[in-house]
Amino acid sequence: IVGLISAPTLILSGAEDRWVDVTNAHALGRAIAGSRVEVLPIGHMMITEQPAVVAALLHSHLAAN
């Protein structure tokens, strides 16, 4: 099903995430054509750990698409 996604997709992952391994983000990136994977030097709670960084990435992605 993931391979059917055709919308521009931004996949965010935390390099220090202890709950979800970053390899999952890379696997999603390979499965979704044209997706963009960003691995940040943070943990699982990226929105609370680095809200400005996450917001900037989301804003950039939405503005471009």
BASE-920992 format. One record per residue: x, y, z of N, C-alpha, C in turn; residue in three letters. Coordinates in steps of 0.05 Angstrom, whole numbers, plus 5000, padded with zeros to 4 digits. Example, Ala and Ser with C-alpha at 12.3 -4.5 7.8 and 13.67 -1.06 7.14 Angstrom:
2
526448865156524649105156526449345156Ala/525749555142527349795143525850015157Ser/
This chain:
65
501749765000500050005000501750255000Ile/503950255015505650495016506750564988Val/507250364972508250414945506250554927Gly/503750574935501650704920501551004925Leu/502951094945502951384952504251534929Ile/502851734919503951894897504252194905Ser/503352264928503552544938506452594947Ala/507352844944509952914955510052844985Pro/512052704993512152595020514752665034Thr/514552785057516852845074516852645097Leu/519052495100519252305122521352405141Ile/520552445166522352545187523052325206Leu/525552305214526352105233528452215251Ser/528652115275530652205295532851995297Gly/535352085293537651905294537951785322Ala/536951935343537251835370534651715381Glu/532751655363530151535370530651245380Asp/529851195405530150925416527650755412Arg/525550865401523050715397522750615368Trp/523450795349523150725321525850755308Val/526950545298529550555285529550715259Asp/531650865255531751035231531650865205Val/532250615206532150445182529250435171Thr/527250475189524550475180523950715162Asn/525050945169524751185152525951145125Ala/528351025125529650975099528050775082His/526950575095525250375081522850505069Ala/521550685084519250835074520051005050Leu/522351135053523351305031523851155006Gly/524850905008525250744984522550654972Arg/520550614989517950514980516250724968Ala/516650984976514951204966516551354945Ile/515751334920517251464898517251764903Ala/519651884899519852174901519752284930Gly/519752114949519652214977522352324985Ser/522352475007524752595018524952505047Arg/527252385054527752295082529652495095Val/528952585118530652765134531152625161Glu/533652575168534352455194535552675210Val/534252735233535052955250536652845274Leu/538452995285540052905308538452935334Pro/536052805335534352825358533052555363Ile/531352545384530052295391527152275379Gly/525552115392522852055383520952295383His/521252465403519452685407520452935393Met/520952915367522253125353520753395354Met/518153385355516553635355517053795381Ile/517453655403517953795428520953845432Thr/522653675421525553705424526653935407Glu/525753955382526754155363524454265347Gln/522554405360520154495345520854685321Pro/522754855324523455045303524554895278Ala/526254695283527454535261525254385246Val/523554255262521354095249519454285234Val/518754505246516954705233518254805207Ala/520854865207522154965183522154755161Ala/522654505168522554285148519754255136Leu/517754255154514954225144514154465127Leu/514854705135514254945120515554935092His/518054855092519454835066518154625048Ser/517454395059516254185044513454275033His/511854395050509254485041509354705021Leu/511254885024511555115005512455014978Ala/514054804978515054694952513054514938Ala/511054424953509154234941506254334943Asn/
